[in-house]
Amino acid sequence: EEISYDDGTAEDALVLTSTGDGLAIKVTPAQYGKVKATNIYFWDSSWPTPGGNEIGIAIFDTKDNGDPGDMIGEPKLVTIERGKWNTIDLSEYSFATDRDFFIATIQNKDGDLCPATGVDESSPESGRSYLHVGGEEFIPFGSQNIKGGLMIRAIMEYFVSTPEITNLKDINY
């Protein structure tokens, strides 16, 4: 299942200024499952200039109060294609949960040398989008008057429960 909080159309894009900064969304899974991948829309090569094609991706767990918690493992450095959706495999983290979690970009260079993440300005989900500053602080879009939501999606793998056999007394083979 792909969990999305955008309509698939980017009206704007965002990149932060410093190395180590990034953007994040809060994801709420439908049930217990494994985070298999993320799907992120990166703005085309028209901005920023010169931009770049490398960025880090990370998963953050949540604390008991729902705030962002610890990073799971180390950020995964990936090469992306600008101007399209990029599916990034996160299965090596073996991260499974039934609670909220965060998927974040982490800039490996200063802003003008990184790709910009798409923003769906018509999305009402700005409460799920965050600026991830200095590697630790998560600042909600709403507190910064940023309109819309980030175009970052989670791809989950849900587990099928073991079937319960109830007719053994009636029929045996």
N, C-alpha and C positions, 0 to 999 in steps of 0.2 A: 504494500500500500504506500502510495506517495501522499504525504501530508503537506498540504499547501495552504498558505494564507494570503495568496495573491491571485489575480485573475489571468496571469500569464502575459500581460502587456506592460512593458517598461516605459514609463513616461519621463523618467529622470534616472540619475545614477549618483552614487556617493562613494567617495574614497576619503580616508582621513589623512592627516598630515604626516604622521611620524611612523617610523619603523616600530613594529610591535603592536600598533593599534589595529583595529578591525571593526567588523560589523557582525551582529549576531541576531538570531531569532530564538524565541522560546517555543518549544514543540511540546504538544500534549498528545501522547499516544493513546489510541483507543483501548488498548489492553497491553498486557506484558508482551514485549517483543524485542527483537534485536535491531539495532540501527545498522542497516546494510550499506547505505550510501547517502549522499546528499546530491541535490540537483540545484545548481546555482546559475542564475543568468548574469553574465558579465557584459557591460556596455561595450559598444564597438570601439574601434581605434580612433574615433574622432575626439575622445576625451577620456582620461587626461592625456596630455601630450608631453613626453612621448609615450607614457603609460608603460605597461609591461605585461608579460604573460605568465608570471610566477606569483603564487600566493600560498600562504599556509592555511590549512583547514584544521579545526579542532572541535572536539566534543567536550562539553562541560556538564557535569552532573549538577543536581540541585541539593541544597541543604534541606533540612526538615521543614524550614519555614518557607520554602519555595524560591529563595534567592539563589543566584548562581553559586555553585560550589566549585569543587576541584576540577582541573582539566584532566581528562582521561588520556594518559600517555603523553606523548609529545605531539606538537603540530605536524601535520603531514604537508610537506611542500609539494605542490603540483604545478604543472604547466597547463594552462587553460587556453581556450580559443575565445577571443573577444567577439561580441556581437551575437552570441547564441547561448543556449543552455549547455551546461557542462555537468555530466554525471561523474561524481567522484566516489570511488569505492572506499568505504570506511569499515569494511568487515574485519580488517586486521585488528581493530580495537576490541572486538568481541564484547561490545557494550550492549547490554540488554536491561530494560527497565519498564516499569509501568507508571513511572512518575514523569513530571516535566523534566526536560533537559534542554540544553542550548547547543546549537551548531554555530560556529563562529569562523569568520575569516581572520587571518592574522597576517598583516603586511610584513613582508620580509625586506622591504625597502621603504623609503619615504614616498608619500602620496603620489607625486607626479610620475613615479617610476613603477606604480602598481596598477593593476586593472581595477576599474570601478564596478561595484555591484549594482545591479538594476534595482530601481525603486518603482513600485506600482503605486502611483499617487491616488488612484481611485479606490485603493484597498482600505477598508475600515479597520484593518488589523494593526495599526501603528502601536498598539499596546503590546505587541509581540516582538517588536523590532528594537534593537539596542545598538548604541555605540559602545564598542569594547575598547576602552582606553587604558593604555599603559600595561596591558596584559592582565589586569585584575578588575578594574571598575567597569560595571555595566550600567550605562546611562540610557533610560528609556527615551525613545524618539519624542514622545509627547512632551517631556520636560524641556526639550530643545526646539519645540515648535516645528518639527520636521513632519511634513504631510506624507501619508501613505505608509506602505510596509515594504520591507526588503523582500527580494525575490530569491529566497533561500528555502529549499524544501527538504524534508526528510523522507528517505525511503526506508520503510520498516519491513521486517520479516516477522510475521506472527506465527506462533506455534499452534499446531492442532493438538487438542488434548486427547488422551488415550480413550478410545471408545469403551463404554461399559456394556458388557454382554449380560443380558438379563434373562435369556430364555434357556439356560443350560439345563434346568430341571425338566423342561418340556421336550426338548429335542436334543439328542446326542448323536454325533457321527463318529 
